[in-house]
Amino acid sequence: MISIIIGSLLLSLLHAVIPNHWLPVIAIGRKENWTIEEVKKVTLISAIAHALSTILIGAI
């Protein structure tokens, strides 16, 4: 069981550092001249939506 938990944590960390998850937000933020706070807010909303949709799909 511990190996599944550790594997899941490592996979989720690797998943989070993939640039296609955060690079679009940074690119749009720079293009639209957003403040750092605006970029953080959009990133948080996107991350929550991504996590919830993943959980929902997994539950189905």
Distance bins in CASP14 RR format, pairs under 12 A and 6 or more apart:
PFRMAT RR
TARGET T0000
AUTHOR 0000-0000-0000
RMODE 2
METHOD distances of the structure
MODEL  1
1 7 0 0 0 0 0 1 0 0 0 0 0
1 8 0 0 0 0 0 1 0 0 0 0 0
2 8 0 0 0 0 0 1 0 0 0 0 0
2 9 0 0 0 0 0 1 0 0 0 0 0
3 9 0 0 0 0 0 1 0 0 0 0 0
3 10 0 0 0 0 0 1 0 0 0 0 0
4 10 0 0 0 0 0 1 0 0 0 0 0
4 11 0 0 0 0 0 1 0 0 0 0 0
5 11 0 0 0 0 0 1 0 0 0 0 0
5 12 0 0 0 0 0 1 0 0 0 0 0
6 12 0 0 0 0 0 1 0 0 0 0 0
6 13 0 0 0 0 0 1 0 0 0 0 0
7 13 0 0 0 0 1 0 0 0 0 0 0
7 14 0 0 0 0 1 0 0 0 0 0 0
7 15 0 0 0 0 0 1 0 0 0 0 0
8 14 0 0 0 0 0 1 0 0 0 0 0
8 15 0 0 0 0 0 1 0 0 0 0 0
9 15 0 0 0 0 0 1 0 0 0 0 0
9 16 0 0 0 0 0 1 0 0 0 0 0
10 16 0 0 0 0 0 1 0 0 0 0 0
10 17 0 0 0 0 0 1 0 0 0 0 0
11 17 0 0 0 0 0 1 0 0 0 0 0
11 18 0 0 0 0 0 1 0 0 0 0 0
12 18 0 0 0 0 0 1 0 0 0 0 0
12 21 0 0 0 0 0 1 0 0 0 0 0
12 47 0 0 0 0 0 1 0 0 0 0 0
12 50 0 0 0 0 0 1 0 0 0 0 0
12 51 0 0 0 0 1 0 0 0 0 0 0
12 54 0 0 0 0 0 1 0 0 0 0 0
13 21 0 0 0 0 0 1 0 0 0 0 0
14 21 0 0 0 0 0 1 0 0 0 0 0
15 21 1 0 0 1 0 0 0 0 0 0 0
15 22 0 0 0 0 0 1 0 0 0 0 0
15 47 0 0 0 0 0 1 0 0 0 0 0
15 50 0 0 0 0 1 0 0 0 0 0 0
15 51 0 0 0 0 0 1 0 0 0 0 0
15 54 0 0 0 0 1 0 0 0 0 0 0
16 22 0 0 0 0 1 0 0 0 0 0 0
16 43 0 0 0 0 0 1 0 0 0 0 0
16 47 0 0 0 0 1 0 0 0 0 0 0
16 50 0 0 0 0 1 0 0 0 0 0 0
16 51 0 0 0 0 0 1 0 0 0 0 0
17 23 0 0 0 0 0 1 0 0 0 0 0
18 24 0 0 0 0 0 1 0 0 0 0 0
18 50 0 0 0 0 0 1 0 0 0 0 0
19 25 0 0 0 0 0 1 0 0 0 0 0
19 26 0 0 0 0 1 0 0 0 0 0 0
19 27 0 0 0 0 0 1 0 0 0 0 0
20 26 0 0 0 0 0 1 0 0 0 0 0
20 27 0 0 0 0 0 1 0 0 0 0 0
20 46 0 0 0 0 0 1 0 0 0 0 0
20 50 0 0 0 0 0 1 0 0 0 0 0
21 43 0 0 0 0 1 0 0 0 0 0 0
21 46 0 0 0 0 1 0 0 0 0 0 0
21 47 0 0 0 0 1 0 0 0 0 0 0
21 49 0 0 0 0 0 1 0 0 0 0 0
21 50 1 0 0 1 0 0 0 0 0 0 0
21 51 0 0 0 0 0 1 0 0 0 0 0
21 54 0 0 0 0 0 1 0 0 0 0 0
22 28 0 0 0 0 0 1 0 0 0 0 0
22 29 0 0 0 0 0 1 0 0 0 0 0
22 39 0 0 0 0 1 0 0 0 0 0 0
22 40 0 0 0 0 0 1 0 0 0 0 0
22 42 0 0 0 0 0 1 0 0 0 0 0
22 43 1 0 0 1 0 0 0 0 0 0 0
22 44 0 0 0 0 0 1 0 0 0 0 0
22 46 0 0 0 0 1 0 0 0 0 0 0
22 47 0 0 0 0 1 0 0 0 0 0 0
22 50 0 0 0 0 0 1 0 0 0 0 0
23 29 0 0 0 0 0 1 0 0 0 0 0
23 30 0 0 0 0 0 1 0 0 0 0 0
23 39 0 0 0 0 0 1 0 0 0 0 0
23 43 0 0 0 0 0 1 0 0 0 0 0
23 46 0 0 0 0 0 1 0 0 0 0 0
24 30 0 0 0 0 0 1 0 0 0 0 0
24 31 0 0 0 0 0 1 0 0 0 0 0
24 39 0 0 0 0 0 1 0 0 0 0 0
24 42 0 0 0 0 0 1 0 0 0 0 0
24 43 0 0 0 0 0 1 0 0 0 0 0
24 46 0 0 0 0 1 0 0 0 0 0 0
24 50 0 0 0 0 0 1 0 0 0 0 0
25 31 0 0 0 0 0 1 0 0 0 0 0
25 32 0 0 0 0 0 1 0 0 0 0 0
25 34 0 0 0 0 1 0 0 0 0 0 0
25 36 0 0 0 0 0 1 0 0 0 0 0
25 38 0 0 0 0 1 0 0 0 0 0 0
25 39 1 0 0 1 0 0 0 0 0 0 0
25 40 0 0 0 0 1 0 0 0 0 0 0
25 41 0 0 0 0 0 1 0 0 0 0 0
25 42 1 0 1 0 0 0 0 0 0 0 0
25 43 1 0 1 0 0 0 0 0 0 0 0
25 44 0 0 0 0 0 1 0 0 0 0 0
25 45 0 0 0 0 1 0 0 0 0 0 0
25 46 1 0 0 1 0 0 0 0 0 0 0
25 47 0 0 0 0 1 0 0 0 0 0 0
25 50 0 0 0 0 0 1 0 0 0 0 0
26 32 0 0 0 0 0 1 0 0 0 0 0
26 34 0 0 0 0 1 0 0 0 0 0 0
26 36 0 0 0 0 0 1 0 0 0 0 0
26 38 0 0 0 0 0 1 0 0 0 0 0
26 39 1 0 0 1 0 0 0 0 0 0 0
26 40 0 0 0 0 0 1 0 0 0 0 0
26 42 0 0 0 0 1 0 0 0 0 0 0
26 43 0 0 0 0 1 0 0 0 0 0 0
26 46 0 0 0 0 0 1 0 0 0 0 0
27 34 0 0 0 0 0 1 0 0 0 0 0
27 39 0 0 0 0 0 1 0 0 0 0 0
27 42 0 0 0 0 0 1 0 0 0 0 0
28 34 1 0 0 1 0 0 0 0 0 0 0
28 38 0 0 0 0 0 1 0 0 0 0 0
28 39 0 0 0 0 1 0 0 0 0 0 0
28 42 1 0 0 1 0 0 0 0 0 0 0
28 43 0 0 0 0 0 1 0 0 0 0 0
28 46 0 0 0 0 0 1 0 0 0 0 0
29 35 0 0 0 0 1 0 0 0 0 0 0
29 36 0 0 0 0 1 0 0 0 0 0 0
29 37 0 0 0 0 0 1 0 0 0 0 0
29 38 1 0 0 1 0 0 0 0 0 0 0
29 39 1 0 1 0 0 0 0 0 0 0 0
29 40 0 0 0 0 0 1 0 0 0 0 0
29 41 0 0 0 0 0 1 0 0 0 0 0
29 42 1 0 0 1 0 0 0 0 0 0 0
29 43 0 0 0 0 1 0 0 0 0 0 0
30 36 0 0 0 0 0 1 0 0 0 0 0
30 38 0 0 0 0 0 1 0 0 0 0 0
30 39 0 0 0 0 1 0 0 0 0 0 0
31 39 0 0 0 0 0 1 0 0 0 0 0
32 38 0 0 0 0 1 0 0 0 0 0 0
32 39 0 0 0 0 1 0 0 0 0 0 0
32 42 0 0 0 0 1 0 0 0 0 0 0
33 39 0 0 0 0 0 1 0 0 0 0 0
34 40 0 0 0 0 1 0 0 0 0 0 0
34 41 0 0 0 0 1 0 0 0 0 0 0
34 42 1 0 0 1 0 0 0 0 0 0 0
34 43 0 0 0 0 0 1 0 0 0 0 0
35 41 0 0 0 0 1 0 0 0 0 0 0
35 42 0 0 0 0 0 1 0 0 0 0 0
36 42 0 0 0 0 0 1 0 0 0 0 0
36 43 0 0 0 0 0 1 0 0 0 0 0
37 43 0 0 0 0 0 1 0 0 0 0 0
37 44 0 0 0 0 0 1 0 0 0 0 0
38 44 0 0 0 0 0 1 0 0 0 0 0
38 45 0 0 0 0 0 1 0 0 0 0 0
39 45 0 0 0 0 0 1 0 0 0 0 0
39 46 0 0 0 0 0 1 0 0 0 0 0
40 46 0 0 0 0 0 1 0 0 0 0 0
40 47 0 0 0 0 0 1 0 0 0 0 0
41 47 0 0 0 0 0 1 0 0 0 0 0
41 48 0 0 0 0 0 1 0 0 0 0 0
42 48 0 0 0 0 0 1 0 0 0 0 0
42 49 0 0 0 0 0 1 0 0 0 0 0
43 49 0 0 0 0 0 1 0 0 0 0 0
43 50 0 0 0 0 0 1 0 0 0 0 0
44 50 0 0 0 0 0 1 0 0 0 0 0
44 51 0 0 0 0 0 1 0 0 0 0 0
45 51 0 0 0 0 0 1 0 0 0 0 0
45 52 0 0 0 0 0 1 0 0 0 0 0
46 52 0 0 0 0 0 1 0 0 0 0 0
46 53 0 0 0 0 0 1 0 0 0 0 0
47 53 0 0 0 0 0 1 0 0 0 0 0
47 54 0 0 0 0 0 1 0 0 0 0 0
48 54 0 0 0 0 0 1 0 0 0 0 0
48 55 0 0 0 0 0 1 0 0 0 0 0
49 55 0 0 0 0 0 1 0 0 0 0 0
49 56 0 0 0 0 0 1 0 0 0 0 0
50 56 0 0 0 0 0 1 0 0 0 0 0
50 57 0 0 0 0 0 1 0 0 0 0 0
51 57 0 0 0 0 0 1 0 0 0 0 0
51 58 0 0 0 0 0 1 0 0 0 0 0
52 58 0 0 0 0 0 1 0 0 0 0 0
52 59 0 0 0 0 0 1 0 0 0 0 0
53 59 0 0 0 0 0 1 0 0 0 0 0
53 60 0 0 0 0 0 1 0 0 0 0 0
54 60 0 0 0 0 0 1 0 0 0 0 0
END
